[in-house]
Amino acid sequence: SPGGQIVERSAKSVELTPEVRACFGIEASHLAPAELMRRLLTAKVDLLWFGGIGTYIKESGETNAEAGDKANDALRVDGRDLRATVVGEG
């Protein structure tokens, strides 16, 4: 897609393209990778699709440790914060 990027999680900061900023309503020109992923996870979208690797969403009363996927602790969000119409995984 126009403005799309592939970003290393180890990057200190991601320079956002004008297309990404407009599509997701982000005013900042740079974000840390984990913050960008949190913003994408909680974006108002029709479909949020997961390929089955990683735990990016947890129940609000659950801890990151209970989710059991330490690699994604920095970006995991509570299910109540999702604004997607449908979430799919598989």
C-alpha positions as CSV (number, residue, x, y, z in Angstrom):
1,S,0.0,0.0,0.0
2,P,1.2,3.6,-0.6
3,G,3.1,4.8,2.5
4,G,3.5,1.2,3.9
5,Q,6.7,0.3,5.7
6,I,8.6,-2.6,7.1
7,V,10.0,-1.6,10.5
8,E,12.5,-3.4,12.8
9,R,11.2,-3.7,16.4
10,S,14.7,-2.8,17.6
11,A,14.5,0.6,16.0
12,K,14.6,3.5,18.4
13,S,12.1,5.5,16.4
14,V,10.0,5.1,13.2
15,E,9.5,8.0,10.8
16,L,5.8,7.8,9.8
17,T,4.8,8.3,6.2
18,P,2.2,10.9,5.5
19,E,-0.2,8.1,4.4
20,V,0.2,6.2,7.7
21,R,-0.3,9.4,9.7
22,A,-3.5,10.3,7.8
23,C,-4.9,6.8,7.8
24,F,-4.5,6.2,11.5
25,G,-5.0,9.8,12.7
26,I,-1.5,10.1,14.1
27,E,-0.2,13.6,14.6
28,A,3.4,12.7,15.6
29,S,5.9,12.3,12.8
30,H,7.9,9.6,14.7
31,L,6.9,6.9,17.2
32,A,8.7,4.0,18.9
33,P,7.9,0.7,17.2
34,A,5.9,-0.6,20.2
35,E,3.9,2.5,20.3
36,L,3.1,2.4,16.6
37,M,2.0,-1.2,17.0
38,R,-0.3,-0.3,19.9
39,R,-1.8,2.4,17.8
40,L,-2.4,0.0,15.0
41,L,-3.9,-2.6,17.3
42,T,-6.4,-0.1,18.7
43,A,-7.2,1.6,15.4
44,K,-10.8,1.9,14.2
45,V,-10.8,-0.7,11.4
46,D,-13.2,-3.2,9.9
47,L,-11.0,-6.2,10.3
48,L,-8.0,-6.9,12.6
49,W,-6.4,-10.2,11.4
50,F,-3.7,-12.2,13.2
51,G,-1.8,-15.0,11.6
52,G,-1.6,-16.9,14.8
53,I,1.9,-16.0,16.1
54,G,2.1,-13.9,19.2
55,T,-0.3,-12.7,21.8
56,Y,-1.2,-9.1,21.2
57,I,-4.4,-8.8,23.1
58,K,-5.3,-9.7,26.7
59,E,-8.3,-9.5,29.0
60,S,-8.2,-6.4,31.1
61,G,-7.8,-8.3,34.4
62,E,-5.0,-10.5,33.0
63,T,-1.3,-9.6,33.4
64,N,1.2,-9.7,30.7
65,A,2.9,-12.6,32.4
66,E,-0.4,-14.5,32.3
67,A,-0.7,-13.8,28.6
68,G,2.5,-15.9,28.3
69,D,4.2,-14.1,25.4
70,K,7.0,-11.9,26.9
71,A,8.2,-10.8,23.5
72,N,5.0,-8.8,23.0
73,D,4.6,-7.3,26.5
74,A,5.6,-3.8,25.3
75,L,2.8,-3.6,22.8
76,R,0.0,-5.8,24.1
77,V,-3.4,-4.1,24.6
78,D,-6.5,-4.9,26.5
79,G,-9.4,-6.3,24.5
80,R,-11.7,-3.5,25.7
81,D,-9.4,-1.0,23.9
82,L,-10.0,-2.6,20.5
83,R,-12.1,-0.6,18.0
84,A,-12.1,-3.3,15.2
85,T,-15.5,-4.5,14.0
86,V,-14.1,-8.0,13.6
87,V,-11.0,-9.8,15.0
88,G,-9.8,-12.9,13.2
89,E,-7.0,-15.3,13.9
90,G,-5.8,-18.4,12.2
